[in-house]
Amino acid sequence: MSEPSATLRRPLLIFTNAFEPKPVTLIYALGVVVWVAATLLIGLRPGESQLSYAILEAFASAWQSAFGWSVAAVAVASLVYCLKQKKSLLAVLVNAMIFSAPFALFLLGTWSLDAFYHQHPATVETIKLFGPILMLFYVIGIFYMGWRTPGGREAALPAFMLSTATAVVLVLGLTGFKMFTSTEYIYRNAFEVLVETVDYQGQTARVQGVLSINKAGPYVFSAVGNDFEIHPEEFPKPLVIEWVGKPSAPTEVGEHAFRITVPDGKPSAGMTDPATEGPYDAFAYGPELYLQISLPPAEGQSGQFLKGIPIWLREF
């Protein structure tokens, strides 16, 4: 064996030799129990009428924050074992790191997906639902590790890591596939809207702006006024989009000027907020206008919605 190779292997051997699968099996089992208990303690809200729904919500919202308590339990249990058996305290660090590795792999994966598309629905759904699944595979990994314990740490350690890491990689792969093939990701930078002017004539707002298309396609455009803002009892009504210098809606890459007339685009002075019966809050109900973009309907199907771009009139 070459000297550089031996130098690299020595720290790894010191690290793995501190891992003792027989006591670690019980310590990790304690960690999972604490993980589940902490999830319920953090996530359950008092006064919930439906216990089953409250438990599901607790696991969806608190499983990540509760993991820190399970790591603390593993570290404390490892410390007690090392002091009692007069073992190296390096085992405390080793046990906590190995226990945290699958969870850390999941965090790294979701952060990487977020770097491509922040808060994509597929990633958000995975983060919300994956907690109980990961806990289950932790249990499977612990049982598998206990079963392989007679073979020594060389057999027990891969047993735990294989069970948990495989579940993480598969779920992250499925999430990535859903994200990268979704319309949200494909058309994430396809459209930009720049509002140049908003001319008020009484309560009517005349909007002039530019739509930048960065990805060509047979798009269908519609403008919908946010009637919930000023008249919450009414549903949003479509508005007419006038494409300046074009007979029809644009489909090619480039910048395209448009005009939209928004009736009742400005709340009256002294208007009362119907929700609070107090003074009208101009920013309480979101933008006054949305430019909605869709793909045309295929045969026997409805059109596919791509994006709704908010247009805030009150900034002008």
Secondary structure as UniProt FT lines:
FT   HELIX           3..17
FT   HELIX           21..43
FT   TURN            46..47
FT   HELIX           51..85
FT   HELIX           90..116
FT   TURN            118..119
FT   HELIX           121..148
FT   HELIX           149..151
FT   HELIX           153..180
FT   HELIX           183..186
FT   TURN            187..189
FT   STRAND          191..201
FT   TURN            202..203
FT   STRAND          204..213
FT   STRAND          220..225
FT   HELIX           227..230
FT   TURN            232..233
FT   STRAND          238..239
FT   STRAND          241..243
FT   TURN            244..245
FT   STRAND          254..262
FT   TURN            263..264
FT   TURN            269..270
FT   TURN            274..276
FT   TURN            282..285
FT   STRAND          289..295
FT   TURN            299..300
FT   STRAND          304..311
FT   TURN            314..315
//
